[in-house]
Amino acid sequence: MVHAPAPFPAARLRRLRRTAALRDLVRETGLSHEDLIWPLFVTDVPGADVPVPSMPGVSRLTPDGAVRAAEEAARLGIPAVCLFPYTDPALRTADCAEAWNPDNLSNRVTRAIKAAVPGIAVMTDVALDPYNSLGHDGLVRDGVVLNDETVEALVRMGLAQAAAGADILGPSDMMDGRIGALRRALEAAGHAEVVILSYAAKYASAFYGPFRDAVGASGALRGDKKTYQMDPANRDEALRLVARDLDEGADMVMVKPGMAYLDICAAVKAAFGVPTLAYQVSGEYAMIAGAVANGWLGEAVILESLLAFRRAGCDAILTYFAPQAARLLRG
C-alpha cells in the first residue's frame, strides 16, 4: 500500500530530487553490470568477425572472437555470456543431428571459453532451429512440428552441452514436457549442478527478425512458429507455463521478448518470487541501436530501457547492449 503524502506545502516531493546525492539515497531500483547476460553469435566462417546488417554494432564471432568477447565480459564484470551458433547450412538437416554432436560449433566454443575464462558462466541455447533445414525449433513431419520426438532430441542436445561445460542450459523451444525430461536426464548423467533457465513464456513475436538473420534461420523457415510459441494476446497462459516449468525442475524462468512484455515479467515475479529473467530481443535492440547510431536518441536511453526490466522485477537481462551498458554504468 502506498502512503498518501501530506498536503502541500508540508509535503514537497521535489525535496528528495534536489541533488544527485538525495536522488541516490532514495532510488528504488538499481541497475548493475552484474544484472546483464551478453548473447554472442558464433560462426565457423574463417577470417574477420562478420557484422549482422540488421543489428548495428553486433557481429557473428569466430571461436577466437567469442573467447575475446568472454574475456571482455569478465573485465567489465558481466557474469555470463550466452551462445547462439550460426551453423554451416551444409550441416542443417531434417533430423538436426548436428545439435547433439559433441564437437559442434556451440560445444567447441563453450569449451574454449571455459578454458580461457573459467570464472564466467556460459549459457547455451537448447532448440533445434540452428540445425534444422526447415528453420523450426523442433523436428518436423508432414508440416507438423512434433512435440515428443523433439523433446528426445533436445535432451540429447542438452546433455552434449552440459558435457562441454555449459553452466546454464536455456531451453527456448517451447515444447511441452521438455524441462522435466531434461532435468531427469541431467541428474542421471551426473550433471545435477547444471542450471536450467527455461524460456517459459516465449511469445510468437514479430521482434525476432534480426535474430533469425544472425543465426541464418530466416531463409530456412517454412511456415511460422505459432503452434508452439505463445500468442502475444495471452497473459494467464504465461503464468500456467511458468508454474509447470518450475514444477518440472527449472531453476530460473525467462520472458521473451522483454520490453513489449514487461507486464508479464512483473506478473511472473509477483506470482512466483523466483529468479525471473527477460530477453531484450534483437528487434528491440535494433530499434534502440539504430536510433542511437543516427543521433535520434542518446546513449542514456540504453540504460533507461534496461532499468525498466529491473523495475518490472527482473533479476537479470539478456541484452546485446551488455558491454556498452556495463561501460556506461562504470562511468
ZAROFI-982179 format. One record per atom (N, C-alpha, C): residue in one letter; y negated, z negated, x. Coordinates in steps of 0.02 Angstrom, whole numbers, plus 50000, padded with zeros to 5 digits. Each point is the difference from the previous one (the first is absolute). Layout:
<rs>
AYZX...
</rs>
This chain:
<rs>
M500605000050042M499405000049958M499385000050044V499535004549985V499385000550039V499484995449967H499714995650041H499494995349974H499345003649990A499714998949943A499355003149986A499464996650041P499555003850031P499484997050041P499484996449958A499654995450033A499434996749967A499475005249983P499574998449952P499475004849983P499515001050058F499705005850002F499475001550048F499404995649984P499664997050049P500055001350072P500454995050037A500324995349963A500454995350035A500535003950038A500255005249970A500485004450034A499645006450019R499925001050063R499775006450027R500595002950041L500365004449970L500625002450032L499855003850064R499395002250009R499835003650062R499954995350060R499974993349987R499954995450057R500565001050050L500615001149975L500585000650043L500085007050030R499535004449983R500035006750030R499445001050052R499594994850011R499385000850037R500105002150072T500504997450035T500125001750070T500735001950010A500125003350056A500695002050017A500454993950006A499734994650030A500404994050009A500224997149933L499544999749952L500174997449935L500505004549964R499905006550006R500475004649968R500704999250030D500034999150066D500654998950032D500344993749974L499614994749990L500284993649979L500335000449932V499735004049954V500254999949931V500395006349982R500145004250050R500375006249985R500694998349973E500195003149945E500634998449966E500605003750029T499885006050026T500565004350022T499865002450070G500514999850042G499935002350069G500415006250013L499795003850050L500375005950023L500064999650075S500615000850025S500144999350071S500425005950024H499985001250066H500445005050030H500734998249988E500144993649989E500694997849988E500265001849931D499565002649957D500195002049932D500205007349996L500035003550057L500075007249999L500685002350028I500265005249970I500585003650027I499795007350009W500155002850058W499775006750017W500585005049990P499955004549951P500515005249991P499915005550053L500555002050031L499995005150052L500465005849980F499745006150005F500415005949990F500275002250069V500655001050005V500295001850064V500355006749995T500005003750055T500285006750001T500355001350067D500485004549998D500345002250061D499675006150031V499495002649968V499675006050026V499704998350068P500185003650052P499764998250067P499255001550008G499714996850051G499315001450016G499534994849970A499385002149990A499494995349977A500134997849929D499734994249982D500054997549932D499655004949952V500285000949940V499785005249954V499604997149942P499365001849992P499604997349945P500285002149932V499924995749950V500175001549931V499365002449965P499955006349982P499365002749975P499734996349939S500434997749955S499764996749939S499864992650009M500084997450062M499884992950014M499574999550063P499345000449993P499564999950059P500144993950044G500095001450065G500114994750048G500724997850008V500475002949961V500704998250004V500405005750030S500474998350045S500415005150032S500744998249993R500425005250002R500714998850012R500084998650074L500344994750017L500064997850069L500685001750029T500005002050062T500635000750036T500294993050011P500644999450018P500274993350014P499584996150051D499785003450053D499574996650049D499344997949969G499735004349957G499374998449967G500084994149953A500584999449967A500134994449956A500044993550040V500305000250059V500034994150042V499294998050021R499595004950019R499314998450018R499624997049941A500145002549939A499674997349941A500224992749988A500634998650010A500254993249992A499684995350051E499925002650061E499664996050051E499274998649981E499675005149971E499314999049977E499984995049943A500485000449954A500034995349944A500064992850027A500434999150050A500094993350029A499354997550031R499655004450035R499364998050031R499494997949948L500025003349941L499524998649947L500224994249956G500604997450011G500244994549960G500315002049934I500145006549991I500345002349940I500734998250005P500284996449952P500684997250010P500575004849989A499885005749968A500575004349983A499785007349995V500485004550016V499925007149988V500575002349955C499895005449964C500505002749954C500115007350017L500625002150008L500175006750023L500195004749943F499715006050002F500175005349953F500135006350040P500625002649999P500175005750043P499845006849968Y499755004550041Y499965007149982Y500625003250029T500515000949959T500655002450023T500005007550008D500325002350053D500095007250011D500315003149937P499685005249971P500285003049940P500735002250007A500215001650060A500705002050010A500484994249988L499754993850003L500424994149990L499974997449928R499635003349957R499954997949930R500535003649960T500434996149969T500575002849965T500074996849930A500435003049959A500104997349933A500344993250002D500424998750051D500344993550004D499614994850039C499445002050031C499544995450035C500334996150056A500525002750032A500394996250048A499594997750061E499465003650016E499594997950057E499684993249988A499954997949937A499684993649983A500354994150032W500655000350008W500374994350030W500285001750069N499765005250030N500185001550070N499704994650045P500414996450037P499724994650043P499475002450049D500035006550017D499535002750049D499485004549967N499884999249935N499485004149970N499314997950026L499505003749983L499334998950028L499754993049986S500054997749939S499744993449983S500354994550039N500655000550007N500374994850036N499855000150075R499915006050028R499835000450072R499314997050013V499525001449954V499334997350009V500004992549990T500404997649953T500054992749990T500234996650065R500535002750030R500264997050062R499485000350056A499645005650004A499505000850053A499434995049991I499774999149938I499464995349989I500224992850013K500594998249977K500244993250011K500114998650074A500185005050039A500084999150072A499334999150034A499505003749978A499344999950032A499574994349976V500044998449934V499574994949969V500454995449958P500404995950031P500504996249962P499704995249949G499374998150009G499704995249955G499755002949935I499945006649996I499745003049939I500565001149950A499864999249936A500505001349948A500015007449984V500605002849996V500085007149982V500305000349930M499645003549956M500235001149932M500225007349994T500535001249963T500255006849990T500025001649926D500015006449985D500025002549932D500725001549981V500234997349944V500685001449976V499945004349938A500025006550011A499985005149947A500235006550032L500265004549960L500325006050027L499545006050005D499394999549975D499585006149997D499865003250067P499944996350057P499895003650063P500615003950024Y500574998849970Y500635003050022Y500305004749948N499675000549943N500275003649942N499715007049997S500425005049999S499765006949997S499645001449935L500084995749949L499665000949936L499394995449993G499874995950050G499394995950001G500024993849957H500574998349970H500034994149957H500224993950039D499864994149971D500174993650032D500754998449992G500355003849960G500714998949988G500395006450003L500664999249997L500455005849998L499935003549933V500055006650001V499885004149940V500635004049984R500194999949936R500545004349977R499795003349935D500025006649998D499825003849940D499304998149975G499554998950047G499324998449983G499874992849980V500524995850002V499934993049981V500044995650063V499534995350008V500024995350056V500494994549982L500534999550040L500554995449986L499824992950023N500174995149961N499834993150018N500534996850044D500614999249975D500504996050035D500205003150067E500085006650000E500175003550062E499434999350052T499385000149975T499434999150045T500004993050029V500154995049960V500024993150025V500494999450058E500585003149994E500494999850054E499715003150064A499645005549992A499705003350058A499454995650030L499604996849958L499464995750024L500274994050039V500564997449978V500314994450036V500195002250071R500315005850006R500185002650066R499375001050043M499485002549969M499365001150036M499714993350022G499984995149956G499724993550017G500384996550055L500675000549999L500404996950052L499865003150068A499915006650001A499855003350064A499324997850026Q499524999149955Q499334997850021Q500024992850025A500394995849966A500064993050023A500334999850069A500515004050010A500335000150065A499545002550055A499515004249982A499535002650050A499464994850017G499974994549963G499524994850016G499434999149951A500025003449942A499474999249951A499964992849977D499404997449994D499894993249976D499944999749924I499715005449971I499875000249928I500255006749974L500414999949949L500215006149966L499605000749936G499735006149989G499585001249942G500315005149953P500454997849955P500295004749952P499465002649952S499845006450005S499455002849962S500255005249949D500645000149988D500335005349962D499984999049925M499974993749977M499984998149929M500655001449963M500574999950036M500645000249966M500184993149974D500354999749944D500224993649973D500564997150042G499964993650015G500544996450034G500005000650075R499525003350029R500055001150072R499844993850040I499594995449975I499844994050038I500614995550007G500354998949945G500614995950003G500525003050046A500115006649994A500505003350042A499814999650074L499375000950015L499774999850069L500054992850027R499804995149960R500044993150024R500724998050015R500465001749956R500714998350011R500265003450064A499815006250010A500245003750058A499714997050065L499374998249999L499694997050059L500344993450018E500134995849950E500354993750012E500695001250031A500365004749971A500685001350023A500025002850071A499475003750019A499985003250066A499684995750053G499824993849984G499704995650050G499265000950009H499665002949950H499285001050003H499644995649949A500224993849995A499734995549949A499264998750009E499755000850062E499294998450014E499535005749983V500255005949985V499575005849986V499664999149932V499355001150000V499594999149939V500025006349958I500044999049934I499945005649953I499334999449964L499585005050011L499375000749963L500115005449948S500124998149939S500155004849947S499365003249973Y500005006649999Y499485003649962Y500214999249927A499874994149972A500264998449934A499625003749945A499345000650009A499585003349950A499675006150033K500395005350004K499755006350030K499915005149944Y499385002249993Y499825004249944Y500055007550018A500135004149950A500015007350008A499285002350001S499704999550058S499275000750007S499815006850029A499405002249980A499715006050029A499664998750067F499984993750022F499674998150062F500445001050062Y500615002449992Y500465000650057Y499975006650036G499605004749977G500025006850027G499945000550075P499494997050031P499935000650073P500604997150038F500314994649974F500594997350033F500565005150002R500105003549945R500545005049997R499855005750049D499365001650010D499835004850052D500214997350069A499874993550011A500124997050066A500734999850018V500444998849950V500724999650015V500365006549985G499625005149980G500305006549989G500415000649937A499854995849950A500395000149938A499675004149944S499375001950009S499645003449946S500325006649982G500135004150050G500295006649986G500724999749977A500364994650020A500714999449984A500124997549929L499524996249972L500134996649937L500105004949942R500544999049964R500145004049940R499974995349940G499545001549953G499914995549944G499534994350018D500074994449965D499584994250014D500444993850004K499674994250008K500374993850012K499924995149942K499835002649942K499854995749943K500614996749969T500605002450016T500604996849971T500194993750038Y499694998850060Y500174993950036Y499394996050022Q499435003150009Q499394996150013Q499674998249934M499594994750001M499734997149939M499465004349967D499964999449934D499465003049961D499364996250015P499465003450022P499374996650015P499714996149941A500235001349940A499734996549941A500314993149991N500534998350038N500384993949985N499834994250046R499914994249970R499864993850036R500584995149995D500244998649940D500544995249991D500635002150036E500135006550001E500595002550035E499984998050074A499415000150030A499944998150071A500244992850010L499844995549954L500214993150007L500754999449992R500295003949955R500734999949994R500345002450063L499735005250030L500295002750061L499944995150058V499434996750006V499924995050053V500494994349990A500074997649939A500474994649986A500715001950019R500205006049982R500685002350017R500115000350075D499515002950036D500105000850072D500004993450037L499614995249976L500024993350030L500684996849986D500255000849940D500664997249984D500555003150043E499905006350020E500515003450040E499954998650074G499464996650022G499974998250070G499415002750040A499505002849966A499405002250036A499624993950025D499735000550060D499604994550029D499265000849984M499785006249994M499305001649985M500005005949952V499455001049964V499965005649954V499365003950012M500035006449982M499465004750012M499765003049934V499355000949994V499705004149947V499725006350034K500165005849972K499795006450030K499885005049944P499415003450002P499424999250043P499674993249991G499444999250037G499674993550000G499354999849962M499515003850021M499324999249974M499965001349925A500385004949976A500005001549928A500444995349960Y500344995350035Y500484995649966Y499884992750020L499384998250012L499844993150019L500174995149943D499975002349938D500204995649945D500734998250004I500415004750024I500724998750008I500114995050057C499635001050055C500054995250057C499854993049976A499464999149963A499794993449977A500524997149952A500285004249956A500494997549952A500644997950034V500225003850051V500614998250036V499904993450037K499454999350035K499884993950038K499964994049953A499665000849943A499924994549953A500674998149969A500425004949985A500634998749965A500534997150046F500025002050064F500574998350042F499814995850061G499395000450024G499794996050057G500395001650064V500265006050006V500385002050059V499565004350045P500215001150063P499615004650042P499945006949966T499395001849987T499855006149963T499575004650043L500235006250010L499655004850042L499805006049957A499535003750025A499805006349968A499915005350053Y500055006249979Y499945005750045Y499375003849981Q499525000150045Q499415004449991Q500235007050020V500205003949951V500395006050013V499565005750026S500335005450017S499685005550036S499405002949962G500075000849934G499445002849961G499414995349998E500144993549995E499474995050000E499655000050068Y500415000250053Y499735000350068Y499575006350008A500265005849979A499665006350012A499315000249967M499964997149940M499355000049965M499484996250040I500194994050024I499534995950037I499865003050069A500535002050035A499905002750067A499585006349998G500115004349950G499615006149994G499274998449987A499864995149957A499314998249985A499664996950061V500364995950039V499714997150060V499875005450052A500485004650008A499935005350050A499405004549985N499855000849935N499445004349981N499344996249996G500024993650014G499394996149998G499784998049930W500435001149949W499824998249932W500074992449989L500444996950037L500094992849997L500034997350071G499834993650009G500054996950066G500674996750010E500144998150062E500644996950017E500124993549962A499464996749978A500084993749964A500445000749938V500025006049972V500405001049939V500754999250015I500205001150062I500704999150019I500204992749990L499614995550028L500164992949994L499934997649927E499515002749965E499924998149930E500615002049959S500275005950013S500595002249963S500604995650016L500074997950062L500564995750019L499924992949973L499384997649998L499874993449973L500204999749926A499945005549965A500195000249929A500744998349991F500425002350046F500714998449996F500114992550008R499654997050048R500084992950011R499744996049940R499455002249971R499734996649942R500475000449940A500395005549996A500495000849947A500644996050012G500054996750058G500574995850013G500495002650051C499865005850030C500475002850048C499994996050065D500604999050027D500074996550063D499915004750060A500155006349991A499915004950054A499935006949969I499745004650040I499855006849976I500255005050051L500385005049977L500155005850041L499415004849994T499705001650057T499425004449998T499955004050064Y499825006349993Y499895004350058Y499354998150036F499604995949967F499394997550032F500144994150047A500624997850007A500154993750035A499654999450067P500065004850047P499664998950064P499245000049995Q499735004549959Q499285000249991Q499754993649968A500364997649950A499814993849966A500054994150048A500534999850039A500084994450047A499424999850051R499795005950023R499445000250048R499364997749966L499895002149937L499414997849965L500004992549988L500584997349983L500054992849987L499894995950063R500195002850057R499934996450063R499315001150031G499595003949965G499315000850023G499915005250054
</rs>
